[in-house]
């Protein structure tokens, strides 16, 4: 399971020009389930994400979590994070989880974020053509991958 986490001042996602999800101070998360991921990966990724200390404290040090700053999350499904670019120039997405299970995992991941205390978690629409806008704060961008923590890859 993979996530690209960007600390943002604000972010929104549009479908056909209409805003379907947004957040203010917090994270814009691009989320991807890959073949072999489990329910345990959902919990692991959600727990790691909400406890990640990348917000500044009173001394200007990245020492606070999204929970500490009462931040919000805009979570977008992004199967292209599973891209395999080892051969040639055209990415292969064979490692992406099949869509039905991936959508269930995406929804469960968003619920898990709320269960860990994030009050506002908004989403895009799974499988839709979306346009994402954000103001990256810092910029701070971090890649999370449960395969590394589980020593799968």
N, C-alpha and C positions, 0 to 999 in steps of 0.2 A: 504494500500500500504506500502510495506516494502523495506528498503534498508540497506545493510551493506556497510559502507563507510570506505575505508582504505586509509589513506594518504600514497602516494607512491613516491619513487624516480623514479621508472619505473615499467611498467607492460605490459604484452602481453597475447594474447589469440591465441591458435592454434587449427586448425581443421585438422586432418590427417597429422600433422607435419608441416603444413604451417601456418605462422602468418597471421591472418585475421584482427587483430586490436591491437593497442598498444598506450601507452602514456608515456610521461616522467613525470616530477614533476607534481603532481596533485592527482587525486583520481582514485582508482579502485572501482567501484560500482557494487554490486550484487543487482539486482532489481527484485521485485516480486509484481505482482498484485493479489489481493485476491478478492473473491466474495464480492460484496457490494461496491467496490471502484467505484469512479466516476471520471469524467473529472476534477472536482475541486481538487481531490486528486493528480492528475498529477501536476497541477500548484503548489499546496501547497508543495509537496515534492521537486519539482525542485527549487522553491524559497528558501526553507529552506536549501537545499544542497549548492546552489551557495553562500549563505550568511553565511554559517557556518564558524566561525573563528577558524581555527585549524592550521594555518600556522604561523610560528614565525615572530615577528616583530624584529626591530633592538635591542631590549632589551631581546630577547630570550623568549618572552611571546607569547602564542598562541593568536594572536590578528588580524590576516589577513585572508581574505577569498581567495578562489581559484581565484576570479576575481582580487584581489589585487596582486597576485603573477603570474598572466597570466598563470595559470595552465591548465592542460589537464585532460580529463576524458576518462577512458575506462569503458564502461557500459555493463554489462553482464546480460542477463536474467537468473533468478534462481528460478524456481517455488518451489524448495525444502524449501525456506524460509517460505512457508505456512504450513510446517509440523505441524501436531498435534500429540504430543507425550504423551498425558494424559493417554491413555490406552495401556498397553503392551509395547513391545519393538520395534514394527514395526511401523514407522510413517505413518500416514494417510495424504493424500494430498487433501482431499475432499474440503478444504477451498480455494484451488488455483483457480483462475479465469479460465474459459474454454479457451482453447488455441487460438482460433481465436481472441477473444476480448483482451486477454492478450497480444498477439503479437501487436495488434494495439496500446494498451496503452503503451507498451514498446517503440515502435517507436515514439509515441507522446511525451513520457517523454524525449527521447533523443533530439527531436526537441525543447522542452521547455527549456532544459539546454542551447542549443545554443541561444535561444531567450533571455535568461537572460544574455548573454554575454560571455559564454565559447566558445572560438574560435575553439578548437579541441575536438570534442566528437567522439570517435570511439566505435565500438560495436563488439560483437561476432555475432553468427548466432542463432536466436531464435530456440530453440528445438534441436540444434545440440549437439553432444557429443564434449565438448570442454576441453582443458587443459589450465589452467590459471596459469601464473607465475608472481610473483611480488616481489619487494623489499619494504616491509612495512617500512615507515619512522617514527621512533619514538620508538616503534610502536604506531600508532594512529589508532584505529578502533572504529567506532561509529555506533550504530544501530538507524535508523530512522523509525518511524512507524506512519502513518497518523491516525490510529485508536486511538492512545493515544491523539493526538491533537484534534481529532474530538469527543473524549470521547465516542467512540463506544465500546471500550474494556478496 
